[in-house]
Amino acid sequence: MDIVEALGADSGMLCVVGAGGKKTTLYHLARAVPQSVLTATVRIPIFDEQVARVAVTDDPLSALRDNDAWPLGLVPEQEREDRYRGYDPSVVTAIQNAGRADAVFVKADGARTRWLKAPNDSEPRIPASADIVVPIASAKVVGESLTEEFVHRPERVAALTGLELGDRIDADDVAAVLASPDGGRKGVPPDATVIPLVNMVDDDELEAVGREIAAGVLERTDVPRVVLARMNTEGPVVAVIERE
């Protein structure tokens, strides 16, 4: 199964949240669905090399209407040399409703390059029209300590898992965060489908870890499947763990 099929990403709006692979997931999807839009509701690093064109504009519908280069990146402003700002979620809904793109791929929260996160009160920024939401975590966080070195907002993760700051993180803790309505499923629109993704599954040992995380997610919440991936390769899907 390729990444588009695994995530149901051939059409509609897909939003990524969490930590440990959001940007690389978006880039894989944008390359695989050529007539797509890559955008964000939060800050996003410069991604010009990942798409055919980036339009920096406060009028994305005009840029979309006149576009003939796909995939198209849409952002409202370059905030610094290394990053763009994101649109209000309602603007991303308007981009989807314009009907020019086959799919719209959205970065909907940030994690400061950590491997696990839980959202704060103002996160995530998921448009109400999202069809698929993909909460992401890295398999490599298992065995590490619950500190800011590896986890964004570790105090929030502690609240969801019962861990103390500094404790060792295990696969069940990652599953608890991905499955929680205050974690990976926070802010998901009622009609959207949640498909968790465990990234950085780079060897057999990490695949075993990923499968343990997936089992914990499927025990906790009614998602159709969990995808294991290594987004640093051209064919990123390692396994798809379906609900039995």
C-alpha positions as a printed NumPy array, in Angstrom:
array([[  0.   ,   0.   ,   0.   ],
       [  1.445,   3.397,  -0.913],
       [  1.259,   6.46 ,   1.333],
       [ -1.688,   8.02 ,  -0.509],
       [ -3.798,   4.872,  -0.193],
       [ -2.695,   4.263,   3.403],
       [ -3.804,   7.75 ,   4.468],
       [ -6.813,   8.063,   2.17 ],
       [ -5.191,  11.173,   0.726],
       [ -6.171,  11.123,  -2.95 ],
       [ -8.849,  13.801,  -2.461],
       [-10.297,  16.187,   0.107],
       [ -8.404,  17.867,   2.944],
       [ -5.833,  16.049,   5.075],
       [ -4.322,  17.69 ,   8.166],
       [ -1.245,  16.507,  10.043],
       [ -0.722,  17.086,  13.768],
       [  1.64 ,  15.747,  16.423],
       [  5.412,  15.363,  16.181],
       [  8.127,  13.443,  14.421],
       [  7.273,  13.632,  10.745],
       [  4.562,  16.138,   9.839],
       [  6.491,  18.045,   7.185],
       [  7.989,  14.986,   5.496],
       [  4.56 ,  13.351,   5.401],
       [  3.123,  16.428,   3.701],
       [  5.968,  16.491,   1.176],
       [  5.472,  12.836,   0.261],
       [  1.752,  13.428,  -0.246],
       [  2.247,  16.57 ,  -2.324],
       [  4.642,  14.744,  -4.643],
       [  2.28 ,  11.788,  -4.962],
       [ -0.878,  13.848,  -5.681],
       [  0.387,  16.317,  -8.283],
       [ -2.678,  18.6  ,  -8.479],
       [ -2.576,  19.357,  -4.785],
       [ -2.109,  22.316,  -2.466],
       [  0.35 ,  22.329,   0.428],
       [ -0.466,  24.899,   3.097],
       [ -0.63 ,  25.484,   6.861],
       [ -2.678,  27.03 ,   9.638],
       [  0.477,  27.503,  11.747],
       [  4.087,  28.423,  11.029],
       [  5.824,  26.172,   8.522],
       [  9.474,  26.071,   7.426],
       [ 10.325,  27.218,   3.902],
       [  9.273,  24.373,   1.594],
       [  9.779,  25.801,  -1.897],
       [ 11.853,  22.823,  -3.055],
       [  9.032,  20.429,  -2.215],
       [  6.465,  21.899,  -4.628],
       [  6.377,  23.289,  -8.141],
       [  5.576,  26.816,  -6.952],
       [  4.926,  28.732,  -3.732],
       [  2.552,  31.705,  -3.794],
       [  3.001,  34.043,  -0.834],
       [ -0.294,  35.882,  -0.85 ],
       [ -3.189,  37.179,   1.208],
       [ -5.459,  36.291,  -1.732],
       [ -4.906,  32.544,  -2.108],
       [ -8.067,  32.018,  -4.148],
       [ -6.745,  34.251,  -6.92 ],
       [ -3.393,  32.489,  -6.844],
       [ -5.165,  29.146,  -6.987],
       [ -7.465,  30.202,  -9.832],
       [ -4.559,  31.375, -11.993],
       [ -2.202,  28.527, -11.154],
       [ -0.815,  26.106, -13.725],
       [  2.079,  24.66 , -11.675],
       [  1.323,  21.717,  -9.38 ],
       [  1.703,  20.923,  -6.547],
       [  1.145,  24.469,  -5.333],
       [  2.277,  25.888,  -2.003],
       [  0.067,  28.602,  -0.523],
       [  1.086,  30.772,   2.449],
       [  0.121,  34.293,   3.553],
       [  3.486,  35.73 ,   4.586],
       [  7.17 ,  34.945,   5.009],
       [  7.739,  35.654,   8.694],
       [ 11.494,  35.038,   8.765],
       [ 14.182,  33.812,   6.409],
       [ 13.453,  30.225,   7.409],
       [  9.676,  30.08 ,   7.783],
       [  6.254,  31.118,   6.548],
       [  3.145,  31.957,   8.532],
       [ -0.076,  29.989,   8.117],
       [ -3.629,  30.965,   7.167],
       [ -6.662,  31.093,   9.397],
       [ -8.429,  27.707,   9.204],
       [-11.434,  29.32 ,   7.49 ],
       [ -9.181,  30.44 ,   4.621],
       [ -7.937,  26.875,   4.155],
       [-11.55 ,  25.723,   3.972],
       [-12.127,  28.31 ,   1.221],
       [ -9.077,  26.96 ,  -0.652],
       [-10.579,  23.48 ,  -0.515],
       [-14.026,  24.695,  -1.538],
       [-12.6  ,  26.444,  -4.611],
       [-12.392,  22.999,  -6.212],
       [ -9.192,  23.6  ,  -8.182],
       [ -7.03 ,  21.123,  -6.286],
       [ -7.594,  17.391,  -6.045],
       [ -6.348,  17.464,  -2.432],
       [ -5.308,  20.021,   0.183],
       [ -2.569,  19.049,   2.638],
       [ -2.294,  21.082,   5.838],
       [  0.192,  21.443,   8.676],
       [ -2.116,  22.163,  11.624],
       [  0.223,  22.411,  14.622],
       [  3.905,  22.655,  15.554],
       [  6.312,  20.536,  17.603],
       [  9.753,  22.169,  17.347],
       [ 11.291,  19.042,  15.774],
       [ 10.533,  16.845,  18.808],
       [  9.345,  13.23 ,  18.553],
       [  6.126,  13.386,  20.59 ],
       [  3.732,  16.101,  21.668],
       [  0.365,  16.847,  23.211],
       [ -1.446,  20.052,  22.257],
       [ -2.056,  23.078,  24.45 ],
       [ -5.388,  24.888,  24.77 ],
       [ -4.977,  26.8  ,  21.493],
       [ -3.925,  23.787,  19.408],
       [ -4.388,  22.262,  16.927],
       [ -5.785,  24.592,  14.253],
       [ -7.738,  22.097,  12.171],
       [-10.219,  23.487,   9.614],
       [-13.792,  22.361,  10.197],
       [-13.889,  20.892,   6.677],
       [-10.976,  18.472,   7.199],
       [-11.666,  14.982,   5.868],
       [ -8.631,  13.158,   7.305],
       [ -6.571,  13.997,  10.4  ],
       [ -3.228,  12.247,  10.838],
       [ -1.74 ,  12.379,  14.368],
       [  1.967,  11.552,  14.148],
       [  4.57 ,  10.334,  16.645],
       [  8.067,   8.91 ,  16.27 ],
       [  8.807,   5.324,  17.241],
       [ 12.219,   6.557,  18.368],
       [ 10.762,   8.361,  21.392],
       [ 10.113,   4.994,  23.082],
       [ 12.843,   4.394,  25.629],
       [ 13.673,   8.085,  25.941],
       [ 12.834,  10.275,  28.912],
       [  9.846,  12.584,  29.2  ],
       [ 11.817,  15.816,  28.82 ],
       [ 11.845,  18.779,  26.478],
       [ 14.757,  17.212,  24.605],
       [ 12.414,  14.655,  23.049],
       [  8.879,  15.872,  23.774],
       [  7.073,  19.109,  22.968],
       [  4.919,  20.143,  25.925],
       [  6.073,  17.274,  28.166],
       [  3.804,  18.417,  30.983],
       [  0.807,  17.828,  28.705],
       [  2.049,  14.355,  27.838],
       [  2.488,  13.676,  31.567],
       [ -1.133,  14.63 ,  32.169],
       [ -2.347,  12.203,  29.473],
       [ -0.179,   9.253,  30.471],
       [  0.293,   9.458,  34.233],
       [  4.049,   9.736,  33.773],
       [  6.207,  12.08 ,  35.804],
       [  8.578,  14.448,  34.059],
       [ 11.822,  12.582,  33.422],
       [ 10.194,   9.131,  33.375],
       [ 10.969,   6.636,  30.616],
       [  8.435,   6.681,  27.772],
       [  7.129,   3.326,  26.594],
       [  5.014,   2.275,  23.618],
       [  1.79 ,   2.328,  25.618],
       [  2.417,   5.957,  26.576],
       [  2.789,   6.937,  22.927],
       [ -0.4  ,   5.056,  22.102],
       [ -2.218,   6.869,  24.894],
       [ -1.193,  10.254,  23.497],
       [ -2.099,   9.401,  19.888],
       [ -5.5  ,   8.003,  20.881],
       [ -6.508,  10.657,  23.41 ],
       [ -9.243,  13.222,  22.67 ],
       [ -6.902,  15.664,  24.415],
       [ -3.904,  14.427,  22.415],
       [ -3.803,  13.201,  18.836],
       [ -7.581,  13.363,  18.417],
       [ -8.014,  16.848,  19.872],
       [-10.002,  19.235,  17.701],
       [-10.902,  16.659,  15.058],
       [-14.121,  17.625,  13.224],
       [-17.017,  15.203,  13.868],
       [-17.099,  13.862,  10.309],
       [-13.333,  13.516,   9.838],
       [-11.477,  10.194,   9.87 ],
       [ -8.445,   9.823,  12.145],
       [ -5.532,   7.737,  10.831],
       [ -2.554,   7.753,  13.245],
       [  0.941,   7.431,  11.822],
       [  4.051,   6.162,  13.616],
       [  7.136,   7.489,  11.861],
       [ 10.885,   6.765,  11.99 ],
       [ 10.275,   3.01 ,  11.825],
       [ 13.781,   2.585,  10.43 ],
       [ 14.598,  -1.047,  11.302],
       [ 13.072,  -4.287,  12.55 ],
       [ 13.374,  -3.294,  16.203],
       [ 11.56 ,  -0.035,  15.603],
       [  8.92 ,  -1.847,  13.562],
       [  8.215,  -4.021,  16.601],
       [  7.896,  -0.847,  18.669],
       [  5.59 ,   0.672,  16.068],
       [  3.367,  -2.393,  16.05 ],
       [  3.1  ,  -2.205,  19.832],
       [  2.095,   1.444,  19.609],
       [ -0.452,   0.622,  16.912],
       [ -1.996,  -2.138,  19.024],
       [ -2.338,   0.276,  21.93 ],
       [ -4.035,   2.871,  19.737],
       [ -6.483,   0.348,  18.284],
       [ -7.36 ,  -0.868,  21.773],
       [ -8.173,   2.66 ,  22.905],
       [-10.074,   4.265,  20.058],
       [-12.075,   3.481,  16.95 ],
       [ -9.702,   4.365,  14.117],
       [ -9.666,   2.253,  10.938],
       [ -5.902,   1.648,  10.895],
       [ -2.497,   2.83 ,  12.04 ],
       [  0.263,   3.429,   9.5  ],
       [  3.923,   2.663,  10.236],
       [  6.349,   4.601,   8.056],
       [  9.859,   5.811,   7.464],
       [  9.44 ,   9.169,   5.786],
       [ 13.138,   9.447,   4.953],
       [ 12.721,   6.99 ,   2.048],
       [ 10.961,   7.136,  -1.309],
       [  8.56 ,   4.3  ,  -0.445],
       [  7.731,   5.311,   3.122],
       [  5.049,   2.814,   4.178],
       [  6.452,   0.029,   6.363],
       [  3.174,  -1.542,   7.452],
       [ -0.518,  -0.778,   7.756],
       [ -2.111,  -2.196,  10.899],
       [ -5.802,  -2.613,  10.179],
       [ -8.55 ,  -2.957,  12.728],
       [ -9.648,  -6.604,  12.788]])
